[in-house]
Amino acid sequence: MKKKSLLEWDTPSRIDTPELIDDPDQPYSDFRASMIDVQRANRFLGGTSVITRQIRTWFRAAKANPLFAARPIVILDVATGSGDLPKTILKIALQENVDVRIVALDFSEPILRFAREEVCKLDDIRLIRGDAYKLPFSDSSFDFVLCSLAFHHLGFAGSIRAMKEMERVSKHGWLVNDLRRAWSAWYLFRAVSCLLRMNRLTRHDGPASVLRAYSISEYRAMPETLGLQQTQDFHIRRSLFYRAAIVREKNSKIINRELR
């Protein structure tokens, strides 16, 4: 009998427990406090580092291509949450000296309310309400599409539906960033959320998110279901603190792989 690896022992079966943040009847003050907790966790645990590295790669490749000389790079952020990722992208665009426009989409009215508070003064970010399963945009409307910390809310079949939409509306590539399911991550977040006295929604939803997330093999299977092949069409990247990313690059002439 083959022995289990440490990674296999650390990977529990997926448990799809509903999260309080998905309940629109929760008090707005709790929504707000929980979204601030998520911002703090992303900032201190490096939750967005895999995205920011890829964004810099895409921006530097785009600067070298005449296609983007006469127009801005257009990005869609699906399930934007508080809008902290679009704000970070604007800072990177300023550092890299590129012109960028971002559409930030979310379905939750309370979450969009908080996002408006956060980004209302930033003209280069447009907030809209929309469904990840049926994005309200035509084919190839955006250069790049991002989705961070949302797939574990959608279920496996729902994640594939959302990914299919990201593939449809993106011209040059997309990136999915989410948690990797692990018992050690579950224990770690429970300890951190109590130590930092996070909001009650966060204390419930953080551990639930970990158990709703996917393994590396499950993340790999999602784009394969769309007919995409690993290495040739997409890459899986792991980063610290139980994060995994699927990176899709459609056009090697635009996305210069040598910049990695």
C-alpha positions as CSV (number, residue, x, y, z in Angstrom):
1,M,0.0,0.0,0.0
2,K,1.4,3.4,-1.0
3,K,2.1,5.7,1.9
4,K,0.5,9.1,1.9
5,S,2.7,12.1,1.4
6,L,2.8,14.9,4.0
7,L,0.8,17.1,1.6
8,E,-1.9,14.4,1.3
9,W,-2.1,14.0,5.0
10,D,-2.5,17.8,5.3
11,T,-5.3,18.0,2.7
12,P,-8.8,17.3,4.2
13,S,-11.9,16.5,2.2
14,R,-13.7,19.6,0.9
15,I,-16.5,20.8,3.2
16,D,-18.8,23.4,1.6
17,T,-20.0,25.3,4.7
18,P,-21.8,28.5,3.8
19,E,-20.0,31.7,4.8
20,L,-21.6,34.6,6.6
21,I,-20.2,37.1,4.2
22,D,-22.5,35.6,1.5
23,D,-25.6,36.4,3.6
24,P,-26.8,39.9,2.5
25,D,-28.9,40.2,5.7
26,Q,-25.8,40.4,8.0
27,P,-25.3,43.9,9.5
28,Y,-23.4,46.2,7.3
29,S,-21.0,47.1,10.2
30,D,-19.9,43.4,10.3
31,F,-19.5,43.3,6.5
32,R,-17.3,46.4,6.7
33,A,-15.2,45.1,9.6
34,S,-14.8,41.7,7.9
35,M,-13.6,43.2,4.7
36,I,-11.0,45.3,6.6
37,D,-9.8,42.1,8.2
38,V,-9.4,40.5,4.8
39,Q,-7.4,43.6,3.6
40,R,-5.1,43.2,6.6
41,A,-4.6,39.5,6.1
42,N,-3.8,40.0,2.4
43,R,-1.3,42.8,3.3
44,F,0.5,41.0,6.1
45,L,0.3,37.4,4.8
46,G,1.3,38.2,1.2
47,G,-2.1,37.1,-0.3
48,T,-1.8,39.3,-3.3
49,S,1.9,38.9,-4.0
50,V,1.4,36.3,-6.8
51,I,-1.0,38.7,-8.5
52,T,1.3,41.8,-8.2
53,R,4.2,39.8,-9.6
54,Q,2.2,38.7,-12.6
55,I,0.8,42.2,-13.1
56,R,4.3,43.7,-13.3
57,T,5.3,41.0,-15.8
58,W,2.3,41.8,-18.0
59,F,2.8,45.6,-17.7
60,R,6.5,45.4,-18.7
61,A,5.7,43.1,-21.6
62,A,2.9,45.5,-22.7
63,K,5.2,48.5,-22.6
64,A,7.4,46.8,-25.1
65,N,4.5,46.2,-27.5
66,P,3.3,48.9,-29.9
67,L,-0.3,47.7,-29.4
68,F,-0.5,49.5,-26.1
69,A,1.2,52.7,-27.2
70,A,-2.1,54.4,-28.2
71,R,-4.4,53.1,-25.5
72,P,-4.6,52.0,-21.9
73,I,-4.3,48.5,-20.6
74,V,-7.9,47.4,-19.6
75,I,-8.3,45.0,-16.7
76,L,-11.4,43.4,-15.2
77,D,-11.4,42.3,-11.5
78,V,-14.1,39.7,-11.0
79,A,-15.5,39.5,-7.4
80,T,-13.5,42.5,-6.4
81,G,-14.5,42.6,-2.8
82,S,-13.3,45.8,-1.1
83,G,-11.5,47.0,-4.3
84,D,-8.1,46.7,-2.6
85,L,-6.6,44.8,-5.6
86,P,-7.6,47.4,-8.2
87,K,-6.1,50.1,-5.9
88,T,-2.8,48.1,-5.7
89,I,-2.8,47.7,-9.5
90,L,-3.1,51.4,-9.9
91,K,0.0,51.9,-7.7
92,I,1.9,49.4,-9.8
93,A,0.8,51.1,-13.0
94,L,2.2,54.4,-11.7
95,Q,5.5,52.8,-10.8
96,E,5.8,51.1,-14.2
97,N,4.6,54.2,-16.0
98,V,1.7,52.5,-17.9
99,D,-1.8,53.8,-18.5
100,V,-4.5,51.4,-17.1
101,R,-8.2,51.3,-16.7
102,I,-9.9,48.8,-14.3
103,V,-13.5,47.6,-14.1
104,A,-14.2,46.1,-10.6
105,L,-17.2,43.8,-10.5
106,D,-19.0,42.2,-7.6
107,F,-22.5,40.7,-7.1
108,S,-22.9,41.6,-3.4
109,E,-24.6,44.9,-2.8
110,P,-23.1,45.3,0.8
111,I,-19.6,44.5,-0.5
112,L,-20.0,47.0,-3.4
113,R,-21.1,49.6,-0.9
114,F,-17.9,49.2,1.0
115,A,-15.8,49.1,-2.2
116,R,-17.4,52.5,-3.2
117,E,-16.3,53.9,0.1
118,E,-12.7,52.7,-0.6
119,V,-12.3,53.7,-4.3
120,C,-14.9,56.4,-4.9
121,K,-12.2,59.1,-5.6
122,L,-10.2,57.0,-8.1
123,D,-11.3,57.8,-11.6
124,D,-9.4,54.9,-13.2
125,I,-11.5,52.3,-11.3
126,R,-15.1,51.7,-12.3
127,L,-17.3,49.7,-10.0
128,I,-20.3,47.7,-11.3
129,R,-22.6,45.0,-10.1
130,G,-22.5,41.8,-12.1
131,D,-22.6,38.0,-12.1
132,A,-19.3,36.0,-12.4
133,Y,-21.3,33.3,-14.2
134,K,-22.5,35.6,-16.9
135,L,-20.2,38.6,-17.2
136,P,-22.0,41.6,-18.8
137,F,-19.3,42.2,-21.4
138,S,-18.6,41.1,-25.0
139,D,-15.9,38.7,-26.1
140,S,-12.3,39.9,-25.7
141,S,-13.4,43.2,-23.9
142,F,-10.4,43.2,-21.6
143,D,-6.7,42.7,-22.0
144,F,-6.5,40.8,-18.6
145,V,-9.0,39.4,-16.2
146,L,-8.4,38.7,-12.5
147,C,-10.3,36.8,-9.8
148,S,-9.0,36.6,-6.2
149,L,-10.4,34.7,-3.3
150,A,-13.7,34.0,-4.9
151,F,-13.5,30.5,-6.4
152,H,-13.9,28.8,-3.1
153,H,-17.3,30.5,-2.8
154,L,-18.5,29.1,-6.2
155,G,-18.2,25.4,-6.0
156,F,-16.2,23.3,-8.5
157,A,-18.8,23.5,-11.3
158,G,-19.4,27.2,-10.6
159,S,-15.7,27.9,-10.7
160,I,-15.5,26.3,-14.1
161,R,-18.4,28.4,-15.3
162,A,-16.7,31.6,-14.0
163,M,-13.4,30.6,-15.6
164,K,-15.1,30.0,-18.9
165,E,-16.4,33.5,-18.8
166,M,-13.0,34.9,-17.9
167,E,-11.6,33.1,-20.9
168,R,-14.3,34.6,-23.1
169,V,-13.9,38.2,-22.1
170,S,-10.1,38.3,-21.8
171,K,-7.9,39.1,-24.9
172,H,-4.4,38.2,-23.6
173,G,-4.7,36.4,-20.3
174,W,-6.3,35.9,-16.9
175,L,-5.3,34.9,-13.3
176,V,-7.2,33.1,-10.6
177,N,-5.8,33.4,-7.1
178,D,-7.2,31.5,-4.1
179,L,-6.5,29.5,-1.0
180,R,-5.1,26.0,-1.0
181,R,-7.1,23.6,1.3
182,A,-5.0,22.3,4.2
183,W,-5.6,21.4,7.9
184,S,-2.5,23.4,8.8
185,A,-4.0,26.5,7.2
186,W,-7.3,25.9,9.1
187,Y,-5.5,25.8,12.4
188,L,-3.3,28.8,11.5
189,F,-6.2,31.0,10.6
190,R,-8.2,30.1,13.6
191,A,-5.2,31.1,15.8
192,V,-4.5,34.3,13.9
193,S,-8.1,35.5,13.8
194,C,-8.5,35.0,17.6
195,L,-5.1,36.6,18.3
196,L,-5.9,39.7,16.3
197,R,-9.5,39.8,17.6
198,M,-11.0,39.8,14.1
199,N,-14.7,40.4,13.5
200,R,-17.1,37.5,14.1
201,L,-17.7,37.1,10.4
202,T,-14.0,36.7,9.7
203,R,-13.6,34.2,12.6
204,H,-16.3,32.1,11.1
205,D,-15.6,32.6,7.4
206,G,-11.8,32.3,7.5
207,P,-11.6,28.7,8.6
208,A,-14.7,27.9,6.4
209,S,-12.9,29.4,3.4
210,V,-9.9,27.1,3.9
211,L,-12.1,24.0,3.9
212,R,-14.1,25.2,0.9
213,A,-10.9,25.8,-1.1
214,Y,-9.3,23.4,-3.5
215,S,-6.2,21.2,-3.8
216,I,-3.5,21.8,-6.4
217,S,-4.8,18.9,-8.5
218,E,-8.4,20.3,-8.3
219,Y,-7.2,23.7,-9.5
220,R,-5.3,22.0,-12.3
221,A,-8.5,20.2,-13.4
222,M,-10.5,23.4,-13.8
223,P,-8.7,24.8,-16.9
224,E,-8.2,21.3,-18.2
225,T,-12.0,20.9,-18.2
226,L,-12.0,23.8,-20.7
227,G,-9.6,22.0,-22.9
228,L,-6.5,23.9,-21.8
229,Q,-3.2,22.1,-21.1
230,Q,-0.8,22.8,-18.3
231,T,2.5,24.4,-19.3
232,Q,1.3,25.0,-22.8
233,D,-1.8,27.1,-22.0
234,F,-1.6,27.8,-18.2
235,H,0.6,27.5,-15.2
236,I,-0.1,26.7,-11.5
237,R,1.9,28.7,-9.0
238,R,2.0,28.2,-5.3
239,S,3.0,31.0,-2.9
240,L,3.4,31.4,0.9
241,F,0.5,31.1,3.3
242,Y,-1.5,28.5,1.4
243,R,-2.1,30.4,-1.8
244,A,-2.4,28.9,-5.3
245,A,-2.8,30.7,-8.6
246,I,-3.8,29.6,-12.1
247,V,-2.1,31.9,-14.7
248,R,-3.4,31.8,-18.3
249,E,-1.4,33.6,-21.0
250,K,-3.1,33.6,-24.4
251,N,-0.6,35.3,-26.7
252,S,3.1,34.8,-26.4
253,K,3.8,37.8,-28.7
254,I,2.1,40.1,-26.2
255,I,3.1,38.3,-23.0
256,N,6.8,37.9,-23.2
257,R,7.7,34.8,-21.2
258,E,11.3,35.8,-20.9
259,L,10.2,38.5,-18.4
260,R,9.4,36.0,-15.7
